[in-house]
Amino acid sequence: MFTVINLARWADLDPDAALQGTNDRFIQRLVQMEAVVDRPLSEYSLEELEQFWQQAKAKLAKQQQSM
C-alpha cells in the first residue's frame, strides 16, 4: 500500500483523490449492473457478470465522453 501511494505521489497524483475516484467508478458500475438485471447478482454466472460489468463500463465511458 505504501509503495502504491509513493508511486502516485511520484507521478504527481493525489493518492486519496485517485482512490476515491476508483471507488466512485466501481459503485457507478454496480448501480448500472443492478439496473439491467432481473434477479440478484449472486444468481448470475461469472461470465454473465463480466458481460454486465463491461456493458456498464462502456455506458459510463460514453456518458463521460459526451459531457
KAPE-V940984 format. One record per residue. N is the residue number from 1. SS is DSSP state (a for helix, b for strand, c for the rest). NEAR is the number of other C-alpha atoms within 8 Angstrom. Layout:
# KAPE-V940984
<<N;SS;NEAR> <N;SS;NEAR>>
This chain:
# KAPE-V940984
<<1;c;4> <2;a;5> <3;a;6> <4;a;7> <5;a;9> <6;a;8> <7;a;8> <8;a;11> <9;a;10> <10;a;7> <11;c;6> <12;c;6> <13;c;8> <14;c;8> <15;a;9> <16;a;6> <17;a;7> <18;a;9> <19;a;8> <20;a;8> <21;a;8> <22;a;8> <23;a;8> <24;a;8> <25;a;8> <26;a;8> <27;a;8> <28;a;9> <29;a;12> <30;a;10> <31;a;8> <32;a;9> <33;a;11> <34;a;8> <35;a;6> <36;a;6> <37;c;8> <38;c;4> <39;c;5> <40;c;7> <41;a;8> <42;a;5> <43;a;6> <44;c;8> <45;c;7> <46;a;6> <47;a;6> <48;a;8> <49;a;10> <50;a;8> <51;a;8> <52;a;9> <53;a;11> <54;a;8> <55;a;8> <56;a;12> <57;a;9> <58;a;8> <59;a;8> <60;a;10> <61;a;8> <62;a;8> <63;a;8> <64;a;7> <65;a;6> <66;c;5> <67;c;4>>
